[in-house]
Amino acid sequence: MDPEYFKSYEMYWGTLGTVRPFSNFHPDRDAMEIQAALEKKDAVTLVRILTNRTNAQRQVIANAYEEITQKDLAVGLKKALSGDLENLLLELLMPPLQHEAYRLQQAMVGLGSDEETLLEILCTRSGKQLREISAAYRQLYKKDLENELIGETSGDFAKLVVALLNKEDVACGVQRDVEALYASLNGKKAQAEPWIDILTSRDSDHLKKVLMGLELESGQMVDQTVEKRFSGDFRLGLKVLVQCIENPYAYLAKRLADTKTSIMQGIMVSHSEDDLLCIRAAYLKLTGTSLYTALQKQFKGNHLQALLAICRSED
């Protein structure tokens, strides 16, 4: 097993995830069960095993499966399954960094880009995480992520996504930042540069104070200011960024409530070992319904069972 994988994996581990290490873990036994399940196209067994192991454990199982069968587990899943369940289990099988790189690539593939998925990942991951995701992207697709983002975007929005990708925390006074943002709004046309510079280069606690200070200075909510003074993709980018600064869990809960299956699955897999419990709590507050119940109303069969296993329990 690649020690660098485990080193990078640590950044995703936290106590607020829903998927935890399986205590009675026997990878060879799991691999043989999976081999038999793939031959019989037994989705129940595949779901039971792959949703009840951490990603690190799934990597060990995949290696054990390859040693036993001389075959690639992902290829086997593609042959045995189809549709949303196939996509979900394949995503569970990807190492975390590769999974984030895959989601970014999928958001840019084909005609037009899924700007909000790009923003979701860029706004909710730290600078360190994004540097590691960029390295994974280059390894997977033999392309530079920054260049890909520039090719898919333009104008101030392109400057914003590149700044987010390369974000680093810079120490600065809160009042100075508030004054710079407020001054950027005073002309006939609002200036984008101070918003890009400040909102992508400070830590979240600092930025929360800056946004509160700007609301006091301007007399209106920041999202209202952004809505009135900016336009197009750049306005969308600022709105998502502001929401993620104020409460990333509420933003992700909103994404789960509003978006299509592939995006919902991507978020659940990405955050299953990190902070899905926080997102679940925010979802309940936002919608009045638990995520566990909402999934049961929207999905069915083995696909539903896999999603419920990732979600883990009722709130």
BAKOLSE-151749 format. One line per field, with one value per residue: residue number from 1; chain; z, x, y of N, C-alpha, C in turn. Coordinates in steps of 0.05 Angstrom, whole numbers, plus 5000, padded with zeros to 4 digits. Atoms other than C-alpha are relative to their C-alpha. Layout:
% residues N
n: [NUM  ...] .
chain: [A  ...] .
nzz: [Z  ...] .
nxx: [X  ...] .
nyy: [Y  ...] .
cazz: [Z  ...] .
caxx: [X  ...] .
cayy: [Y  ...] .
czz: [Z  ...] .
cxx: [X  ...] .
cyy: [Y  ...] .
END
This chain:
% residues 315
n: [1  2  3  4  5  6  7  8  9  10  11  12  13  14  15  16  17  18  19  20  21  22  23  24  25  26  27  28  29  30  31  32  33  34  35  36  37  38  39  40  41  42  43  44  45  46  47  48  49  50  51  52  53  54  55  56  57  58  59  60  61  62  63  64  65  66  67  68  69  70  71  72  73  74  75  76  77  78  79  80  81  82  83  84  85  86  87  88  89  90  91  92  93  94  95  96  97  98  99  100  101  102  103  104  105  106  107  108  109  110  111  112  113  114  115  116  117  118  119  120  121  122  123  124  125  126  127  128  129  130  131  132  133  134  135  136  137  138  139  140  141  142  143  144  145  146  147  148  149  150  151  152  153  154  155  156  157  158  159  160  161  162  163  164  165  166  167  168  169  170  171  172  173  174  175  176  177  178  179  180  181  182  183  184  185  186  187  188  189  190  191  192  193  194  195  196  197  198  199  200  201  202  203  204  205  206  207  208  209  210  211  212  213  214  215  216  217  218  219  220  221  222  223  224  225  226  227  228  229  230  231  232  233  234  235  236  237  238  239  240  241  242  243  244  245  246  247  248  249  250  251  252  253  254  255  256  257  258  259  260  261  262  263  264  265  266  267  268  269  270  271  272  273  274  275  276  277  278  279  280  281  282  283  284  285  286  287  288  289  290  291  292  293  294  295  296  297  298  299  300  301  302  303  304  305  306  307  308  309  310  311  312  313  314  315] .
chain: [A  A  A  A  A  A  A  A  A  A  A  A  A  A  A  A  A  A  A  A  A  A  A  A  A  A  A  A  A  A  A  A  A  A  A  A  A  A  A  A  A  A  A  A  A  A  A  A  A  A  A  A  A  A  A  A  A  A  A  A  A  A  A  A  A  A  A  A  A  A  A  A  A  A  A  A  A  A  A  A  A  A  A  A  A  A  A  A  A  A  A  A  A  A  A  A  A  A  A  A  A  A  A  A  A  A  A  A  A  A  A  A  A  A  A  A  A  A  A  A  A  A  A  A  A  A  A  A  A  A  A  A  A  A  A  A  A  A  A  A  A  A  A  A  A  A  A  A  A  A  A  A  A  A  A  A  A  A  A  A  A  A  A  A  A  A  A  A  A  A  A  A  A  A  A  A  A  A  A  A  A  A  A  A  A  A  A  A  A  A  A  A  A  A  A  A  A  A  A  A  A  A  A  A  A  A  A  A  A  A  A  A  A  A  A  A  A  A  A  A  A  A  A  A  A  A  A  A  A  A  A  A  A  A  A  A  A  A  A  A  A  A  A  A  A  A  A  A  A  A  A  A  A  A  A  A  A  A  A  A  A  A  A  A  A  A  A  A  A  A  A  A  A  A  A  A  A  A  A  A  A  A  A  A  A  A  A  A  A  A  A  A  A  A  A  A  A  A  A  A  A  A  A  A  A  A  A  A  A  A  A  A  A  A  A] .
nzz: [5000  5003  4975  5007  5000  4972  4991  5011  4990  4973  5000  5002  4977  4978  4982  5007  5023  4995  5007  4982  5005  4993  4979  5005  5028  5013  5028  5018  4999  5014  5028  5010  5001  5022  5025  5004  5005  5027  5019  4998  5001  4975  4992  4971  4987  5007  4984  4971  4994  5009  4985  4972  4996  5006  5026  4997  5000  5027  5016  4993  5012  5028  5004  4994  5023  5023  4995  5001  5026  5022  5014  4987  4987  5013  5025  4992  4992  5024  5014  4984  4992  5019  4990  4977  4981  5010  4996  4972  4989  5012  4985  4974  5004  5006  4977  4997  5017  5027  5003  5003  5027  5019  4999  5015  5028  5009  5001  5023  5024  5018  5006  4976  4975  4976  4984  4971  4989  4998  4977  4976  4992  4996  4977  4975  4994  4992  5020  4999  5013  5028  5013  5003  5021  5025  5007  5008  5026  5020  5002  5012  5026  5014  5007  4978  4992  5003  5029  5008  4989  5016  5026  4997  4988  5012  4985  4971  4990  5004  4980  4974  4997  4998  4973  4981  5003  4988  4976  4976  4980  4997  4977  5006  4981  5008  5008  5025  5021  5002  5014  5028  5014  5001  5020  5027  5008  5001  5027  5017  5004  4977  5007  4993  4990  4971  4992  5007  4983  4972  4993  5006  4988  4971  4988  4999  4977  5008  5021  4988  4988  5021  5012  4980  5000  5025  4997  4983  5014  5024  4993  5013  5000  5021  5024  5015  5013  5022  5020  5013  5012  5019  5019  5014  4986  4977  4978  4989  4985  4974  4983  4988  4982  4976  4986  4989  4978  4978  4989  5022  4997  5011  5029  5010  4995  5021  5024  4999  5003  5026  5024  5012  4987  5002  4983  4972  4993  4997  4974  4979  4999  4993  4972  4983  4978  4991  4986  5009  4977  4999  5023  4993  4981  5015  5019  4984  4993  5024  5014  4981  5004  4999  5026  5002  5009  5027  5018  5003  5017  5027  5012  4994  5006  4990  5000  4974  4977  5000  4990  4972  4985  4999  4982  4976  4981  4998  4981] .
nxx: [5017  4985  5001  5009  5029  5009  4992  5019  5027  5004  5013  5029  5011  5009  5019  5027  5008  5020  4987  4977  4986  5013  4982  4992  4993  4984  5001  5000  5027  5017  4994  5012  5029  5005  4997  5024  5023  4997  5007  5029  5012  5014  4996  5005  4974  4982  5007  4995  4972  4986  5010  4994  4971  4989  4987  4975  5006  5008  4975  4988  5017  4995  4974  5004  5016  4983  4981  5015  5013  4985  5018  5005  5027  5017  5009  5020  5024  5012  5013  5022  5020  5006  5014  4991  4987  4972  4985  4996  4980  4974  4990  4991  4975  4979  4987  5013  4989  5008  5028  5004  4990  5020  5023  4993  4998  5027  5013  4989  5001  5023  5008  5007  4989  5016  4985  5005  4984  4973  5000  5004  4975  4980  5007  5002  4974  4978  4979  4984  5015  5002  4974  4999  5019  4988  4980  5015  5012  4979  4992  5022  5009  4977  5006  4998  5027  5003  5004  5027  5019  4998  5012  5029  5012  4990  5004  4996  5005  4975  4981  5010  4995  4971  4993  5010  4983  4974  5003  4982  5009  4982  5009  5007  5019  5028  5012  4988  5013  5028  4999  4993  5023  5021  4990  5003  5028  5009  5000  5023  4997  4986  4974  4998  4974  4998  5015  4984  4975  5005  5016  4985  4974  5002  5012  5029  5008  4995  5019  5026  5000  5000  5026  5017  4993  5010  5030  5004  4991  5017  5028  5016  4987  4979  5011  5016  4980  4989  5022  5006  4977  4985  5017  4990  4986  4985  5019  5004  4976  4999  5022  4992  4977  5010  5015  4981  4986  5018  5008  4997  5018  5026  4997  5000  5027  5016  4993  5012  5029  5008  4986  5006  4989  4971  4987  5006  4982  4973  4997  5002  4976  4978  5001  5010  4982  4990  5019  5028  5018  5006  5017  5026  5013  5008  5022  5025  5007  5008  5023  5019  5000  4973  4989  5007  5028  5002  4989  5020  5021  4990  4986  5011  4983  4972  4989  5009  4986  4973  5001  5007  4976  4981  5013  4996  5022  5020  4995] .
nyy: [4976  4976  4984  4973  4999  4998  4973  4980  5007  4989  4974  5003  5014  4984  5014  4993  5016  5021  5026  5004  5025  5025  5010  5028  4997  5022  4993  5023  5011  4981  5002  5025  4996  4982  5016  5016  4982  4990  5022  5004  4974  4998  4972  4998  5005  4979  4976  5005  4998  4975  4976  5003  4999  4974  5000  5013  5029  5008  5002  5026  5020  5000  5013  5029  5011  5002  5022  5025  5005  4987  4982  4974  5000  4980  5012  5020  4986  4989  5022  5013  4981  4979  4977  4984  5018  5004  4976  4996  5018  4993  4977  5009  5014  4981  4986  4974  4979  5006  4996  4971  4994  5010  4982  4976  5006  5004  4974  4985  5016  4996  4973  4984  5010  4999  4980  5001  5021  4989  4981  5015  5013  4979  4983  5015  5014  4982  4997  5024  5021  4994  5006  5029  5007  4992  5020  5024  4994  5003  5029  5015  4991  4989  4972  4982  4992  4971  4994  5010  4981  4976  5005  5003  4976  4975  4975  4999  5027  5015  4991  5010  5029  5004  4991  5020  5024  4995  4984  5002  4981  4978  4984  4972  4989  5003  4974  4993  5016  4989  4974  5006  5011  4979  4981  5012  4998  4972  4989  5007  5029  5012  5012  5028  5008  5003  5024  5024  5001  5003  5024  5025  5001  4997  5023  4997  4984  4972  4992  4997  4974  4981  4999  4987  4972  4988  4997  4977  4976  4995  5000  5021  5026  5002  5013  4979  4983  5015  5003  4974  4986  5017  5014  5024  5021  4988  4997  5027  5008  4985  5009  5026  4995  4988  5021  5019  4987  4997  5026  5020  5023  4991  4999  5027  5010  4988  5014  5026  4997  4987  5009  5026  5024  5003  4980  5008  5023  4990  4987  5020  5015  4982  4991  5022  5005  4974  4983  5004  4996  4971  4994  5012  4982  4976  5007  5002  4972  4986  5011  5011  5029  5011  5009  5029  5002  4988  5020  5022  4990  4994  5023  5026  5023  5002  4973  4987  5013  4990  4972  5001  5010  4977  4981  5016  5002  4979  4978] .
cazz: [5000  4981  5045  5009  5001  5076  5088  5042  5069  5139  5117  5106  5172  5227  5284  5249  5192  5185  5157  5208  5207  5206  5269  5248  5184  5141  5072  5041  5064  5038  4971  4963  4981  4930  4877  4887  4889  4823  4789  4813  4804  4877  4890  4962  4983  4945  4979  5048  5044  5006  5046  5113  5104  5105  5041  5068  5081  5011  4981  5019  4995  4923  4928  4959  4903  4850  4883  4887  4818  4777  4759  4775  4823  4789  4723  4757  4787  4719  4689  4746  4759  4722  4732  4795  4839  4795  4797  4872  4888  4838  4874  4941  4912  4892  4941  4969  4930  4865  4879  4887  4823  4787  4810  4784  4718  4711  4724  4665  4615  4554  4532  4587  4658  4723  4756  4823  4832  4816  4868  4919  4920  4914  4969  5020  5016  5047  5007  5029  5007  4940  4926  4938  4895  4840  4843  4839  4780  4742  4758  4735  4674  4654  4653  4697  4738  4739  4663  4656  4701  4662  4597  4624  4654  4636  4664  4738  4749  4721  4768  4827  4814  4804  4868  4905  4878  4903  4967  5026  5091  5096  5162  5158  5200  5200  5196  5139  5099  5115  5090  5026  5009  5025  4983  4924  4923  4921  4847  4791  4778  4837  4836  4835  4854  4929  4936  4901  4940  5009  5007  4980  5025  5097  5147  5158  5228  5201  5141  5184  5222  5158  5129  5194  5193  5120  5137  5192  5147  5087  5124  5085  5083  5043  4997  4980  4965  4920  4885  4870  4852  4812  4755  4718  4739  4784  4824  4831  4853  4907  4932  4941  4972  5022  5040  5052  5095  5137  5144  5097  5126  5110  5040  5029  5059  5009  4953  4976  4977  4909  4863  4819  4840  4815  4853  4917  4914  4903  4965  5008  4988  4994  5065  5091  5134  5148  5168  5141  5211  5209  5140  5164  5222  5175  5126  5182  5203  5131  5107  5171  5147  5162  5104  5120  5111  5049  5016  5028  4992  4932  4919  4921  4919  4928  4909  4968  5015  4994  5006  5073  5095  5078  5113  5170  5213  5226  5259] .
caxx: [5000  5026  5047  5036  4963  4954  4991  4945  4884  4895  4871  4801  4794  4754  4707  4646  4642  4588  4633  4682  4734  4703  4730  4729  4765  4790  4807  4820  4752  4719  4755  4731  4660  4663  4690  4631  4582  4609  4601  4528  4515  4496  4489  4465  4533  4572  4534  4540  4615  4636  4591  4613  4688  4729  4763  4830  4800  4769  4839  4865  4806  4818  4891  4871  4820  4872  4922  4869  4837  4890  4834  4816  4758  4732  4728  4690  4640  4628  4611  4565  4527  4496  4467  4471  4490  4550  4572  4564  4605  4659  4664  4669  4728  4767  4820  4795  4843  4828  4754  4757  4799  4747  4690  4727  4741  4668  4646  4688  4677  4631  4594  4591  4616  4582  4606  4574  4609  4675  4659  4635  4701  4745  4707  4701  4772  4834  4893  4933  4878  4871  4946  4941  4879  4915  4972  4922  4888  4954  4970  4901  4888  4959  4934  4945  4883  4895  4902  4838  4800  4825  4803  4733  4722  4734  4740  4734  4705  4768  4810  4766  4772  4847  4854  4812  4855  4918  4891  4937  4921  4952  4950  4915  4872  4797  4778  4827  4794  4724  4744  4775  4712  4666  4709  4704  4629  4629  4642  4592  4618  4638  4711  4722  4795  4789  4736  4779  4842  4811  4761  4812  4871  4846  4826  4752  4747  4778  4731  4669  4688  4702  4634  4599  4637  4618  4544  4549  4585  4538  4473  4454  4469  4531  4491  4445  4506  4535  4468  4460  4532  4558  4533  4541  4587  4628  4566  4551  4623  4620  4552  4578  4642  4605  4558  4617  4652  4590  4569  4597  4552  4490  4515  4528  4460  4428  4466  4441  4369  4371  4416  4413  4433  4505  4522  4487  4526  4591  4580  4560  4620  4668  4645  4627  4690  4699  4638  4574  4544  4549  4518  4462  4447  4446  4401  4350  4352  4344  4289  4255  4267  4326  4371  4358  4283  4292  4334  4279  4229  4273  4309  4295  4326  4400  4417  4376  4408  4477  4459  4427  4490  4533  4483  4484  4424  4362  4368] .
cayy: [5000  5069  5106  5172  5154  5145  5210  5249  5212  5240  5308  5281  5245  5276  5257  5285  5235  5182  5127  5100  5044  4974  4942  4868  4882  4823  4849  4781  4756  4820  4812  4740  4759  4815  4767  4720  4778  4806  4738  4734  4809  4810  4885  4874  4845  4897  4953  4921  4916  4979  5027  4999  5007  5071  5093  5070  5001  5000  5012  4951  4910  4932  4911  4844  4833  4847  4799  4744  4753  4791  4838  4910  4918  4982  4945  4889  4938  4970  4902  4879  4944  5002  5071  5113  5053  5038  5110  5114  5052  5073  5140  5105  5066  5128  5154  5221  5266  5230  5235  5311  5315  5272  5317  5378  5344  5323  5394  5418  5362  5371  5434  5487  5480  5465  5529  5515  5448  5481  5535  5485  5448  5510  5547  5490  5461  5492  5517  5456  5408  5444  5438  5363  5358  5396  5346  5288  5322  5326  5253  5229  5272  5295  5366  5427  5443  5518  5520  5478  5526  5586  5553  5542  5611  5684  5754  5768  5698  5667  5710  5688  5613  5618  5658  5606  5549  5583  5612  5624  5660  5729  5768  5835  5881  5869  5943  5954  5898  5925  5994  5965  5926  5985  6032  5983  5994  6069  6080  6074  6004  5961  5938  5863  5862  5877  5823  5772  5791  5794  5737  5687  5704  5707  5654  5641  5672  5737  5737  5727  5790  5827  5809  5830  5896  5908  5897  5948  5997  5989  5978  5916  5841  5822  5775  5834  5877  5824  5814  5888  5908  5848  5805  5739  5683  5730  5746  5671  5660  5714  5690  5619  5643  5687  5630  5584  5635  5646  5573  5519  5465  5506  5517  5443  5425  5472  5438  5370  5396  5431  5391  5329  5258  5259  5323  5299  5233  5270  5313  5254  5213  5272  5289  5219  5213  5287  5326  5295  5296  5373  5375  5329  5376  5436  5399  5385  5459  5482  5435  5411  5340  5295  5276  5202  5211  5255  5201  5149  5194  5205  5138  5064  4995  4980  5052  5077  5026  5050  5123  5107  5069  5131  5177  5126  5146  5187  5256] .
czz: [5000  5026  4995  5000  5028  5011  4991  5011  5027  4999  4999  5025  5021  5017  4992  4974  5008  4995  5017  4994  5009  5018  4994  4971  4990  4970  4981  4999  4985  4969  4988  4999  4976  4973  4994  4994  4971  4979  4999  4996  5025  5012  5031  5015  4994  5016  5029  5006  4994  5015  5030  5006  4994  4973  5002  5000  4972  4982  5006  4987  4970  4993  5004  4977  4976  5003  4996  4971  4976  4983  5016  5010  4986  4974  5005  5008  4975  4984  5014  5005  4977  5014  5024  5021  4992  5005  5029  5011  4988  5014  5027  4998  4994  5025  5001  4981  4971  4996  4996  4972  4979  4999  4985  4970  4988  4997  4976  4974  4983  4996  5026  5025  5022  5020  5030  5013  5003  5025  5026  5011  5007  5025  5027  5007  5006  4978  4999  4985  4970  4985  4996  4979  4973  4991  4991  4973  4978  4996  4984  4971  4983  4990  5026  5008  4997  4971  4991  5010  4984  4972  5001  5010  4986  5019  5029  5013  4998  5022  5028  5004  5003  5027  5022  4999  5014  5026  5022  5019  5004  5024  4992  5020  4990  4989  4973  4977  4996  4983  4970  4985  4997  4979  4971  4989  4994  4972  4985  4995  5023  4990  5010  5015  5030  5011  4995  5020  5029  5006  4994  5015  5030  5012  5005  5024  4994  4981  5011  5013  4979  4988  5019  5000  4975  5001  5017  4985  4978  5007  4987  5001  4977  4975  4984  4985  4975  4977  4984  4984  4980  4982  4990  5018  5025  5024  5013  5017  5027  5019  5013  5020  5027  5017  5014  5023  5025  5013  4977  5002  4990  4970  4988  5003  4978  4974  4999  4995  4972  4975  4991  5014  5000  5018  5030  5008  5004  5027  5023  5002  5009  5030  5019  5024  5013  5017  4992  5022  5002  4977  5005  5019  4986  4981  5016  5007  4976  4989  5019  4998  5002  4973  4996  4990  4971  4979  4994  4982  4971  4985  5008  4995  5012  5000  5025  5023  5002  5011  5030  5017  5003  5020  5029  5019  4998  5019  5016] .
cxx: [5017  4999  4992  4970  4990  5006  4980  4972  4994  4985  4970  4988  4992  4980  4971  4990  4980  5011  5025  5014  4984  5018  5009  5008  5019  4999  4999  4972  4981  5004  4988  4970  4992  5003  4976  4976  5001  4992  4969  4985  4983  5006  4997  5027  5020  4995  5007  5029  5012  4990  5006  5030  5009  5014  5027  4997  4992  5025  5014  4984  5005  5026  4998  4985  5018  5021  4987  4992  5017  4983  4996  4972  4982  4989  4978  4973  4985  4985  4975  4977  4995  4988  5012  5014  5029  5017  5007  5022  5027  5012  5010  5028  5023  5013  4989  5011  4992  4970  4994  5010  4980  4975  5006  5001  4972  4985  5009  4997  4975  4995  4992  5012  4979  5014  4997  5015  5029  5003  4997  5026  5021  4995  5000  5025  5021  5020  5018  4986  4999  5027  5003  4980  5010  5021  4986  4988  5021  5007  4978  4996  5023  4996  5003  4973  4995  4995  4972  4978  5000  4987  4970  4986  5012  4996  5006  4995  5024  5021  4992  5007  5029  5010  4992  5018  5027  4999  5020  4991  5022  4989  4994  4979  4971  4989  5012  4986  4971  5000  5006  4976  4978  5008  4996  4972  4991  5000  4975  4999  5017  5026  5001  5025  5002  4985  5015  5024  4994  4986  5014  5027  5000  4988  4970  4990  5003  4979  4972  4998  5000  4972  4980  5005  4990  4970  4994  5006  4980  4970  4983  5016  5020  4988  4983  5019  5011  4979  4996  5024  5016  4981  5014  5013  5015  4981  4994  5024  5002  4978  5007  5022  4991  4984  5018  5016  4982  4992  5002  4981  4972  5000  4998  4973  4982  5005  4987  4970  4992  5011  4993  5016  5031  5015  4995  5018  5029  5005  5000  5025  5024  5001  4994  5019  5011  4980  4971  4980  4992  4981  4972  4984  4990  4977  4973  4990  4988  4973  4978  4997  5029  5009  4993  4972  4997  5010  4979  4976  5008  5011  4988  5021  5027  5014  4993  5015  5029  5001  4994  5024  5021  4989  5001  4975  4981  5009  4975] .
cyy: [5025  5017  5029  5003  5004  5028  5021  4995  5013  5026  4999  4988  5020  4985  5005  4987  4979  4972  4998  4973  4976  4984  4971  4997  4977  5004  4977  4987  5018  4997  4975  5002  5017  4985  4983  5017  5012  4979  4997  5027  5005  5028  5003  4997  5022  5025  4996  5004  5027  5025  4998  4997  5029  4999  4986  4970  4991  4997  4973  4977  4999  4987  4970  4987  4996  4977  4973  4994  5009  5018  5025  5001  5020  4989  4980  5013  5011  4978  4989  5019  5020  5024  5014  4983  4995  5024  5005  4982  5005  5024  4993  4987  5018  5010  5029  5022  4996  5005  5030  5009  4991  5018  5026  4995  4996  5026  5016  4985  5007  5030  5014  4987  5001  5018  4996  4977  5008  5018  4985  4988  5021  5016  4984  4985  5021  5002  4975  4977  5005  4995  4970  4990  5007  4979  4974  5004  4996  4971  4985  5008  5012  5028  5017  5011  5030  5008  4991  5019  5026  4996  4998  5025  5025  5023  4998  4972  4983  5008  4990  4971  4994  5008  4980  4975  5004  5015  4994  5022  5022  5017  5029  5009  4998  5026  5009  4985  5010  5025  4996  4990  5022  5021  4989  5003  5029  5012  4992  4970  4989  4987  4971  4993  4998  4976  4974  4998  4993  4973  4974  4998  5006  4975  5005  5017  5030  5009  5003  5028  5022  5003  5014  5030  5014  5004  5024  5026  5007  5001  4979  4974  4998  4987  5020  5019  4987  4998  5026  5011  4983  4985  4975  4980  5011  5004  4973  4992  5013  4990  4973  5003  5012  4980  4980  5012  5001  4973  4979  4977  5007  5001  4972  4986  5010  4986  4972  5002  5008  4986  4971  4978  4999  5019  4992  4976  5009  5013  4980  4983  5017  5006  4977  4994  5025  5014  4997  5003  5030  5008  4989  5019  5026  4995  4999  5028  5014  4991  4991  4970  4989  4990  4970  4996  5011  4980  4978  5009  5003  4976  4974  4978  5001  5027  5014  4988  5010  5029  5001  4991  5023  5021  4991  4999  5023  5022  5006] .
END
